[in-house]
Amino acid sequence: MNILLTNALESTPSLSEHLDEDTTEYILSILHDDPRDQDAREAVTGFILGHDIDASVCDQFFTTLDDALESPR
């Protein structure tokens, strides 16, 4: 699961370039158990928006993550 989360984050450069390693690990830890969990997604969205990153970037991250989750492995 971590690889899907990491890949989605790295595939969203406008997000990943603004986050340090500790912040990235924190976001991944929130989503690790169930990346589809709405409460976890809201927590991550709030955290990202709190770092003055545009909401469209957050949407792009979740779209990329959803695409990865839907793809067969």
N, C-alpha and C positions, 0 to 999 in steps of 0.2 A: 504494500500500500504506500509506503514511504516514497518509492520510486515514482509512482503516479503523481503524488503530491509535489514532489521535488520537480519533476518534469513540467508540470502545469505552472509552477512558480517561475521556473527558468524560461518558459515559453511566453511569459508575460514580462518582457524586459522593462516596461515602464513601471512595473511594480518591483521586480527583483533588484533593480539598480538602486532603489531608494531604501532598501532594507538591509540592516547588518545581519551578521550570522545569528546572533542571539534572538533577534526579532523573527527571523525566518524560522528558527527552531521552535519558537513559541507558537507561531501560526500553525506550523505543521503538527505540533503536539495537540492543539485544539481539534484539528480535523482528523487526526490519526484514527481514532476509534470508529468513526462513521462520518466520512466526508460529505454525506448527503444530509446529515442532521441539520435541521433548520436553525436550532438554537446555536449550534457551533458556527454555522455560517454567519449568523447575525453577530456573534461575538467577534469573528474575524473581520467582518465588514466594518463594525464599529471601531475596531482597533486600527484598521487600515485608514479609514476616513479621519481618525484622530491624528494620523501622521501627515495630514494635508495632501493625501493622494486622491485624485479624482475618482468619483464613484464609477465612472465608465471603465476605469482600469480594474477595479474590483470585479465588475461584471465580466470583463474579459477573462480574468483569472478563473472565475467559476465556470464560465462557458468552456474554457480549455480543460478544466478539471472534469466537468461533466462528459465532455467528448471522450476523454481518456477512460473514464469509468464505464462508459457504454461500449467501448471497443473491446472486441475479444482479445484475450491475451495469448 
